Structure formats: structure tokens, C-alpha cells
Amino acid sequence: MLVPDGGSEWQGEINEEVTVTLDKPGRYIYKCQPHMALAMVGAIQVGEPGNLDAAKTRAEEMAAGSATNKDRLNGYLSQVE
């Protein structure tokens, strides 16, 4: 997971709904731990993008642990402005 400086991390339980409030601007990256090998990840941008370099670095680290879809997260990051 990656959150902007001052942001809060979150964690959910399998098959349970999770609600979070993202109040710090920047990019958030999250993953589905049981399916990380399939690159089940997501990216959220709140307000100004800010931490793009940190997000790209984290995307590379997460891709290294994936068996497939290694470019999925970089693709998501390229879509946010």
C-alpha cells in the first residue's frame, strides 16, 4: 500500500465491505493481498497528484511480486492526472 504523507492506511477482511475516507491529497495505491500474484491492485487520486514519484516506485515494487499483469498498476497511474 502507498498513501500520501499524513494519509491513513486501511485494511479490510476477506469478503467484507470496507469504507475509508481519503482526506489527504495525493495518490493512494492499494492491493488485494490474496490475489497480489495476479496484480489485483488499484490507484486512487485525491485532489492534486503530489506523490507521483513515490507511487511509481511502489508500483515497480509491487509489479516485481506479481506473476501476471505486471504493468497493470503503471497503466492505472498513467490515467490519473
N, C-alpha and C positions, 0 to 999 in steps of 0.2 A: 504494500500500500504506500501511497505517497500523498501527503497533504501539504498545503502551503504553510509557511511559518505561522504559528499561532492557531492553526486549524486542529480539529479534534479527529482522531481516528475512530473507526467504528468496527464492530464485528457482529455478525449475525450467526444464528444457529441454522443448521441444515433444515430446509423445508419450513422455515419461519420467515414471516414478513419483517422487514427492517425499515424503520423510518429514521432519517437523520436530517438535521438542519445544518446546511453549509453556509456559514456566515462570514468566512474569511475569503477574500478574493484570491483567485489563482486556479491552477489545475489540480484536480484530485484524480488519483488512479486507484482503482480497487480491483480485487480478483476474487474468483471463486476457488478457494483452496483445494477442494477435492478434484476440481477439473482444471487445475493450472497447467497440466501437461497438454491440454487442448487449447491453451491460451484463452480461457474464458475470463476476460478482463473487460474493464470499462474505464472510460475517461469522462470527467465532468469539468466544465469550466464555469467558474463563478466570477462574474464581473471581469475585471482586467486580467489578462492571461498570466502576468507575473512570472511564475517559476518554470518557464519552458525548458531551460537547460536541465534543471533537476528532473523534470518529467521525462525528458528524452533519455537521460542517464538511467532512470529507473525502468523505463521501457526496455532498454537494452539488457538490463539485468534480468528482467522478467522473461524476455524472449529467450535468453540462454537456458532457462529452465523449462521451456516448452518443447514438446516433441513435434507439434504441428502448429500451423498458423502463426509462425514466429513474427510476421510483420503486421499482425492484426492491430496491436496497440499503437505502433507508429502510424498506421493508417488512420486510427481514431484521432491521434494528436494532430495530424495534418489537416483534419477537418475543423478543428476549433480555431477561433480567431483571437 
